[in-house]
């Protein structure tokens, strides 16, 4: 139950992670928005400052060009050299252009209109006074233009012009101070906003890392629980495997005991009956020698039938409990089994046999393994050659039965193929290992390793089975 709850908790975490990622993305977007707003406001403030600086430049230019115009007029009046008229005319044109630029700049500022109007009036009056003086000079009215020049009206007009220009410059200084303050506020606000958002993102990152660490710890705990459960299941599987292996060994032992008992019964009871019948037939034959040939033929047929029955009894007994294994050993028993198989099937059987020291029950397992393998070859393999090898290897015996038949795919072996399963569990129950290698069209190789006498393993050691 705890594992199920942990699994659900782990599975419920992705939406939290998605929420944290969404909040992080929103925080980044908000940070970008704050940065962009700050940039826009700063750009606007800088543009306003630049425009203000341009207006101040126009006012200062107007004053300079007015002085240049007056200087050109004075030079013309003193020298009568008309070369001074060109600087004067350029300066006057620049003054009018500066007034036009200021009109454009202050078109949307009603508060600046009176000051600009006064500046324009003073500038035009000053230009008019300069032009009037030069016109009187050109007309030869020297006393008139000198008196006009000496009255000081030009100085008064210049003072009034400077006063009006100072008024406009004061307005622009106010704008500059306001723009600077707005720019500072914008920069400070952006700074504070970025700092707050950065702290928020750091807090979100810390929360995400905390959740990630908690999730990792929970996953590790879940993995440990799963591993513990898996280990427990493996122990249970090992116990069940050992129990089943022991049961298989018991059933196999019981089966062999039944075979041995049946073989003994056949040998003792049926053998005695068949032998007695054959002796009776021999006695009848000696007494019926003077009778007709028909009776002797029937007795001869009866004798052959009894011999066939005795031979059949011997084959059955050998199949149930090979006497050659008990009397001659495993190598000789396998040699006899291979020769009889070759004689019955007509296949070429190559043998290479040693005599390793194996326990009697292990020798019987090896014999049954070869017997089952040869039976399968005769039924299914369609082979032309078979080899049987028995040799000592790794403290035990290595037994190999190989053919060149049509083979099969072990992964798709039919469920009815109980022979291989029986071989595998029989070898496993004796502490051995069994491998089957086969390829369609490439023959089959059955290899078993069996422990030597005195070296027994638990069923779990037969990992190769």
C-alpha positions as CSV (number, residue, x, y, z in Angstrom):
1,X,0.0,0.0,0.0
2,X,2.8,2.4,0.9
3,X,4.5,1.6,-2.4
4,X,1.3,2.5,-4.3
5,X,1.0,5.8,-2.5
6,X,4.6,6.6,-3.2
7,X,4.1,5.8,-6.9
8,X,1.1,8.0,-7.1
9,X,3.0,10.8,-5.3
10,X,5.8,10.5,-7.8
11,X,3.4,10.4,-10.7
12,X,1.6,13.5,-9.3
13,X,4.9,15.6,-9.3
14,X,5.0,16.3,-13.1
15,X,2.2,18.9,-12.9
16,X,4.0,20.6,-10.0
17,X,7.2,20.7,-12.1
18,X,5.2,22.1,-15.0
19,X,3.7,24.8,-12.7
20,X,7.2,25.8,-11.5
21,X,8.5,25.9,-15.0
22,X,5.5,28.0,-16.1
23,X,6.0,30.4,-13.2
24,X,9.7,30.7,-14.1
25,X,8.8,31.4,-17.7
26,X,6.4,34.0,-16.5
27,X,9.0,35.6,-14.3
28,X,11.5,35.7,-17.2
29,X,8.8,37.3,-19.4
30,X,8.0,39.9,-16.7
31,X,11.7,40.6,-16.3
32,X,12.0,41.2,-20.1
33,X,8.9,43.4,-19.9
34,X,10.3,45.5,-17.1
35,X,13.5,45.9,-19.0
36,X,11.7,46.9,-22.2
37,X,9.5,49.4,-20.4
38,X,12.5,50.9,-18.7
39,X,14.4,51.1,-22.0
40,X,11.4,52.8,-23.7
41,X,11.0,55.3,-20.9
42,X,14.7,56.0,-20.8
43,X,14.8,56.4,-24.6
44,X,11.8,58.8,-24.4
45,X,13.5,60.8,-21.7
46,X,16.8,61.0,-23.6
47,X,14.9,62.0,-26.8
48,X,13.2,64.8,-24.8
49,X,16.5,65.9,-23.4
50,X,18.0,65.9,-26.9
51,X,15.1,68.0,-28.2
52,X,15.5,70.4,-25.3
53,X,19.2,70.7,-26.0
54,X,18.3,71.4,-29.7
55,X,15.9,74.2,-28.6
56,X,18.6,75.7,-26.3
57,X,21.0,75.6,-29.2
58,X,18.5,77.5,-31.4
59,X,18.1,80.2,-28.8
60,X,21.9,80.5,-28.3
61,X,22.4,80.5,-32.1
62,X,19.9,83.3,-32.4
63,X,21.8,85.4,-29.9
64,X,25.1,84.7,-31.6
65,X,23.8,85.4,-35.1
66,X,22.2,88.6,-33.8
67,X,25.6,89.7,-32.5
68,X,27.2,88.7,-35.9
69,X,24.6,90.8,-37.7
70,X,25.3,93.8,-35.5
71,X,29.0,93.3,-36.0
72,X,28.5,93.2,-39.8
73,X,26.5,96.4,-39.5
74,X,29.1,98.2,-37.5
75,X,31.9,97.1,-39.9
76,X,29.8,98.5,-42.8
77,X,29.1,101.7,-41.1
78,X,32.7,102.3,-40.1
79,X,34.4,101.3,-43.4
80,X,31.6,101.6,-46.0
81,X,32.9,98.3,-47.3
82,X,30.0,96.3,-48.7
83,X,31.8,93.1,-48.0
84,X,30.4,93.4,-44.4
85,X,26.9,93.1,-45.8
86,X,27.2,89.4,-46.7
87,X,28.0,88.3,-43.1
88,X,25.2,90.6,-41.9
89,X,22.7,89.1,-44.4
90,X,23.6,85.5,-43.5
91,X,23.4,86.3,-39.8
92,X,19.9,87.9,-40.3
93,X,18.7,84.9,-42.3
94,X,20.0,82.5,-39.6
95,X,18.1,84.6,-37.0
96,X,14.9,84.2,-38.9
97,X,15.5,80.5,-39.4
98,X,16.1,80.1,-35.7
99,X,12.8,81.9,-35.0
100,X,11.0,79.5,-37.4
101,X,12.6,76.4,-35.7
102,X,11.6,77.8,-32.3
103,X,8.0,78.3,-33.5
104,X,7.9,74.7,-34.6
105,X,9.4,73.4,-31.4
106,X,7.0,75.4,-29.1
107,X,3.9,74.9,-31.2
108,X,2.4,72.5,-28.7
109,X,3.5,74.5,-25.6
110,X,1.1,77.3,-24.8
111,X,3.1,78.4,-21.7
112,X,6.1,79.2,-23.9
113,X,4.2,81.2,-26.5
114,X,4.4,84.6,-24.7
115,X,8.1,84.4,-24.1
116,X,8.7,83.2,-27.7
117,X,6.5,86.1,-29.0
118,X,8.6,88.6,-27.0
119,X,11.8,87.0,-28.2
120,X,10.6,87.2,-31.8
121,X,9.5,90.9,-31.3
122,X,12.8,91.9,-29.9
123,X,14.8,90.0,-32.6
124,X,12.7,91.6,-35.4
125,X,13.0,95.1,-33.8
126,X,16.7,94.7,-33.5
127,X,17.0,93.6,-37.2
128,X,14.8,96.5,-38.2
129,X,16.9,98.9,-36.2
130,X,20.1,97.6,-37.9
131,X,18.5,97.8,-41.4
132,X,17.2,101.3,-40.7
133,X,20.6,102.5,-39.7
134,X,22.3,101.1,-42.8
135,X,19.5,102.5,-45.0
136,X,20.2,106.1,-43.5
137,X,23.9,105.5,-44.1
138,X,23.3,104.6,-47.7
139,X,21.2,107.7,-48.1
140,X,24.1,109.9,-46.8
141,X,22.3,111.1,-43.8
142,X,25.2,110.8,-41.5
143,X,23.9,112.9,-38.7
144,X,20.7,110.9,-38.5
145,X,22.2,107.5,-38.4
146,X,24.9,108.6,-36.0
147,X,22.2,110.1,-33.7
148,X,20.2,106.9,-34.0
149,X,23.2,104.8,-33.2
150,X,24.2,107.0,-30.2
151,X,20.7,106.9,-28.6
152,X,21.4,103.5,-27.1
153,X,18.2,102.0,-28.5
154,X,20.2,99.1,-29.9
155,X,21.6,98.3,-26.5
156,X,18.2,98.3,-25.0
157,X,16.9,96.0,-27.7
158,X,19.7,93.6,-27.2
159,X,19.1,93.6,-23.4
160,X,15.4,92.8,-24.0
161,X,16.4,90.2,-26.5
162,X,18.7,88.5,-24.1
163,X,16.1,88.7,-21.4
164,X,13.5,86.9,-23.6
165,X,16.1,84.3,-24.6
166,X,16.9,83.8,-20.9
167,X,13.2,83.2,-20.3
168,X,13.2,80.4,-23.0
169,X,16.4,79.0,-21.6
170,X,14.9,78.9,-18.2
171,X,12.0,76.9,-19.5
172,X,14.4,74.5,-21.2
173,X,16.4,74.2,-18.0
174,X,13.2,73.3,-16.2
175,X,12.5,70.6,-18.9
176,X,16.1,69.3,-18.6
177,X,15.8,69.0,-14.8
178,X,12.4,67.3,-15.2
179,X,13.7,65.0,-17.8
180,X,16.7,64.1,-15.7
181,X,14.6,63.4,-12.7
182,X,12.2,61.2,-14.9
183,X,15.2,59.3,-16.3
184,X,16.6,58.7,-12.8
185,X,13.2,57.5,-11.6
186,X,13.0,55.2,-14.6
187,X,16.5,53.8,-14.1
188,X,15.8,53.4,-10.4
189,X,12.5,51.7,-11.0
190,X,14.0,49.4,-13.6
191,X,16.8,48.6,-11.1
192,X,14.4,47.8,-8.3
193,X,12.1,45.8,-10.6
194,X,14.9,43.8,-12.0
195,X,16.3,43.1,-8.5
196,X,12.9,42.1,-7.2
197,X,12.2,39.8,-10.2
198,X,15.7,38.3,-9.9
199,X,15.1,37.6,-6.2
200,X,11.7,36.0,-7.2
201,X,13.4,33.9,-9.8
202,X,16.1,32.8,-7.3
203,X,13.4,31.9,-4.9
204,X,11.5,30.0,-7.6
205,X,14.8,28.2,-8.5
206,X,15.4,27.4,-4.9
207,X,11.9,26.0,-4.6
208,X,12.3,24.0,-7.8
209,X,15.7,22.6,-6.6
210,X,14.1,21.7,-3.2
211,X,11.2,20.0,-4.9
212,X,13.7,18.2,-7.3
213,X,15.8,17.1,-4.3
214,X,12.6,15.9,-2.5
215,X,11.5,14.1,-5.7
216,X,14.9,12.5,-6.1
217,X,14.9,11.3,-2.5
218,X,11.4,10.0,-2.9
219,X,12.4,8.2,-6.1
220,X,15.5,6.8,-4.4
221,X,13.3,5.6,-1.5
222,X,10.9,4.0,-4.0
223,X,13.7,2.4,-5.8
224,X,15.1,1.0,-2.5
225,X,11.6,-0.3,-1.7
226,X,11.2,-1.8,-5.1
227,X,14.7,-3.4,-4.9
228,X,13.9,-4.8,-1.5
229,X,10.7,-6.2,-2.8
230,X,12.5,-7.6,-5.8
231,X,15.1,-9.1,-3.5
232,X,12.4,-10.7,-1.4
233,X,10.7,-12.0,-4.6
234,X,14.0,-13.4,-5.8
235,X,14.5,-15.1,-2.4
236,X,11.0,-16.5,-2.7
237,X,11.6,-17.6,-6.3
238,X,14.9,-19.2,-5.2
239,X,13.1,-21.1,-2.4
240,X,10.3,-22.1,-4.8
241,X,12.8,-23.1,-7.4
242,X,14.7,-25.2,-4.9
243,X,11.4,-26.8,-3.8
244,X,10.4,-27.6,-7.3
245,X,13.9,-28.9,-8.2
246,X,13.8,-31.1,-5.1
247,X,10.3,-32.2,-6.1
248,X,11.5,-32.9,-9.6
249,X,14.5,-34.9,-8.2
250,X,12.1,-36.8,-6.0
251,X,9.8,-37.6,-8.8
252,X,12.7,-38.6,-11.1
253,X,14.1,-40.8,-8.3
254,X,10.6,-42.3,-7.8
255,X,10.3,-42.9,-11.6
256,X,13.7,-44.5,-11.8
257,X,12.9,-46.6,-8.7
258,X,9.6,-47.7,-10.4
259,X,11.5,-48.5,-13.6
260,X,14.1,-50.5,-11.6
261,X,11.3,-52.4,-9.8
262,X,9.5,-53.0,-13.0
263,X,12.7,-54.2,-14.7
264,X,13.4,-56.5,-11.8
265,X,9.9,-57.9,-11.9
266,X,10.2,-58.4,-15.7
267,X,13.6,-60.1,-15.2
268,X,12.5,-62.3,-12.4
269,X,8.9,-63.2,-13.2
270,X,8.5,-62.8,-16.9
271,X,12.1,-64.2,-17.5
272,X,11.3,-67.2,-15.3
273,X,8.0,-67.9,-17.2
274,X,9.6,-67.5,-20.6
275,X,12.6,-69.7,-19.7
276,X,10.2,-72.4,-18.2
277,X,8.2,-72.3,-21.4
278,X,11.3,-72.7,-23.6
279,X,12.5,-75.6,-21.5
280,X,9.0,-77.2,-21.8
281,X,9.2,-76.7,-25.6
282,X,12.6,-78.4,-25.7
283,X,11.3,-81.4,-23.8
284,X,8.3,-81.7,-26.1
285,X,10.6,-81.5,-29.1
286,X,12.7,-84.4,-27.8
287,X,9.6,-86.5,-27.2
288,X,7.9,-85.7,-30.5
289,X,10.9,-86.3,-32.8
290,X,9.1,-89.4,-34.1
291,X,5.9,-87.6,-34.9
292,X,5.1,-85.8,-38.1
293,X,7.0,-82.8,-39.4
294,X,4.0,-80.5,-38.9
295,X,4.3,-80.8,-35.1
296,X,8.0,-80.2,-35.2
297,X,7.6,-77.1,-37.3
298,X,5.0,-75.8,-34.8
299,X,7.5,-76.5,-31.9
300,X,10.3,-74.7,-33.8
301,X,8.0,-71.7,-34.4
302,X,7.1,-71.7,-30.7
303,X,10.8,-71.8,-29.8
304,X,11.5,-68.8,-32.1
305,X,8.6,-66.9,-30.6
306,X,9.9,-67.6,-27.1
307,X,13.4,-66.4,-28.1
308,X,11.8,-63.2,-29.5
309,X,9.9,-62.7,-26.3
310,X,13.0,-63.1,-24.3
311,X,14.9,-60.6,-26.5
312,X,12.0,-58.2,-26.2
313,X,12.1,-58.6,-22.4
314,X,15.8,-57.8,-22.4
315,X,15.3,-54.7,-24.5
316,X,12.5,-53.5,-22.3
317,X,14.6,-54.1,-19.2
318,X,17.6,-52.2,-20.8
319,X,15.3,-49.3,-21.5
320,X,13.9,-49.3,-18.0
321,X,17.3,-49.8,-16.2
322,X,20.4,-50.2,-18.4
323,X,22.4,-53.0,-16.9
324,X,25.5,-51.9,-18.9
325,X,25.6,-48.7,-16.9
326,X,25.7,-50.6,-13.6
327,X,28.2,-53.2,-14.7
328,X,30.4,-51.5,-17.3
329,X,30.2,-47.8,-16.4
330,X,29.0,-44.7,-18.2
331,X,31.4,-44.6,-21.1
332,X,30.8,-48.2,-22.1
333,X,27.0,-47.8,-21.6
334,X,27.1,-44.7,-23.9
335,X,29.2,-46.6,-26.4
336,X,26.7,-49.4,-26.5
337,X,23.8,-47.0,-26.8
338,X,25.4,-45.1,-29.7
339,X,26.2,-48.4,-31.5
340,X,22.6,-49.7,-31.1
341,X,21.2,-46.3,-32.3
342,X,23.5,-46.3,-35.4
343,X,22.4,-49.9,-36.2
344,X,18.7,-49.1,-35.8
345,X,18.7,-45.7,-37.7
346,X,21.6,-46.2,-40.2
347,X,23.2,-42.9,-39.1
348,X,26.9,-42.4,-38.7
349,X,27.5,-42.0,-35.0
350,X,30.9,-40.7,-33.8
351,X,31.8,-41.1,-30.2
352,X,34.6,-39.7,-28.0
353,X,34.2,-40.9,-24.5
354,X,36.2,-40.7,-21.3
355,X,35.2,-42.1,-17.9
356,X,34.9,-39.2,-15.4
357,X,34.2,-40.0,-11.7
358,X,30.5,-39.3,-11.4
359,X,27.9,-40.3,-8.8
360,X,25.6,-43.2,-9.8
361,X,22.5,-40.9,-10.1
362,X,24.5,-38.4,-12.1
363,X,25.7,-41.2,-14.5
364,X,22.0,-42.2,-14.9
365,X,21.2,-38.5,-15.7
366,X,23.9,-38.4,-18.3
367,X,22.7,-41.7,-19.8
368,X,19.1,-40.5,-20.0
369,X,20.2,-37.2,-21.5
370,X,21.9,-39.0,-24.4
371,X,19.1,-41.4,-24.7
372,X,16.5,-38.6,-25.0
373,X,18.7,-36.6,-27.4
374,X,19.2,-39.6,-29.7
375,X,15.4,-40.3,-29.6
376,X,14.7,-36.7,-30.6
377,X,17.3,-36.9,-33.4
378,X,15.6,-40.1,-34.8
379,X,12.2,-38.5,-34.7
380,X,12.7,-34.9,-35.8
381,X,16.2,-34.0,-36.8
382,X,16.5,-35.6,-40.2
383,X,20.3,-35.8,-39.7
384,X,22.9,-37.8,-41.4
385,X,25.6,-37.7,-38.7
386,X,25.6,-37.6,-34.9
387,X,28.5,-37.1,-32.4
388,X,28.5,-37.9,-28.7
389,X,31.3,-36.5,-26.6
390,X,32.0,-37.1,-22.9
391,X,35.1,-35.7,-21.2
392,X,36.3,-34.2,-17.9
393,X,35.9,-30.4,-17.6
394,X,35.9,-27.9,-14.7
395,X,35.8,-30.4,-11.9
396,X,33.0,-32.4,-13.6
397,X,32.0,-33.9,-16.9
398,X,31.1,-32.1,-20.1
399,X,28.6,-34.1,-22.2
400,X,27.8,-33.0,-25.8
401,X,25.3,-34.5,-28.3
402,X,25.4,-32.8,-31.7
403,X,23.8,-33.5,-35.1
404,X,23.7,-31.9,-38.5
405,X,20.0,-32.0,-38.9
406,X,17.4,-29.4,-39.8
407,X,17.6,-27.7,-36.4
408,X,15.0,-25.4,-34.9
409,X,14.5,-22.1,-33.1
410,X,14.7,-22.6,-29.4
411,X,12.7,-19.4,-28.8
412,X,9.7,-20.8,-30.8
413,X,9.9,-24.5,-29.6
414,X,6.4,-26.0,-29.4
415,X,4.8,-26.4,-25.9
416,X,4.6,-30.1,-26.5
417,X,8.4,-30.4,-26.6
418,X,8.7,-31.6,-23.0
419,X,11.9,-33.6,-23.7
420,X,14.2,-30.6,-23.5
421,X,12.4,-29.3,-20.4
422,X,12.8,-32.6,-18.8
423,X,16.5,-32.7,-19.7
424,X,17.0,-29.2,-18.3
425,X,15.4,-29.8,-14.9
426,X,16.9,-33.2,-14.6
427,X,20.4,-31.8,-15.1
428,X,19.5,-28.9,-12.8
429,X,18.4,-31.2,-10.1
430,X,21.8,-32.8,-10.1
431,X,23.5,-29.4,-9.8
432,X,24.6,-29.2,-13.4
433,X,24.0,-26.8,-16.3
434,X,22.4,-27.4,-19.7
435,X,22.6,-25.3,-22.9
436,X,20.8,-25.9,-26.2
437,X,22.1,-24.3,-29.3
438,X,20.2,-24.7,-32.6
439,X,19.7,-22.8,-35.8
440,X,17.1,-23.6,-38.5
441,X,19.0,-25.7,-41.1
442,X,22.2,-25.7,-39.0
443,X,21.8,-28.6,-36.7
444,X,21.4,-28.8,-32.9
445,X,24.0,-28.9,-30.1
446,X,23.0,-30.0,-26.6
447,X,25.7,-29.5,-24.0
448,X,25.6,-30.4,-20.3
449,X,28.0,-29.9,-17.5
450,X,27.6,-32.4,-14.6
451,X,29.4,-32.2,-11.3
452,X,31.8,-34.9,-10.3
453,X,31.3,-37.2,-7.3
454,X,31.5,-35.3,-4.0
455,X,31.0,-31.9,-5.7
456,X,27.3,-31.1,-5.5
457,X,25.8,-27.7,-5.9
458,X,22.5,-26.2,-4.8
459,X,19.9,-25.8,-7.6
460,X,20.5,-22.1,-7.7
461,X,24.1,-22.7,-8.8
462,X,22.9,-24.2,-12.1
463,X,22.5,-20.8,-13.6
464,X,23.5,-22.0,-17.0
465,X,20.5,-24.3,-17.1
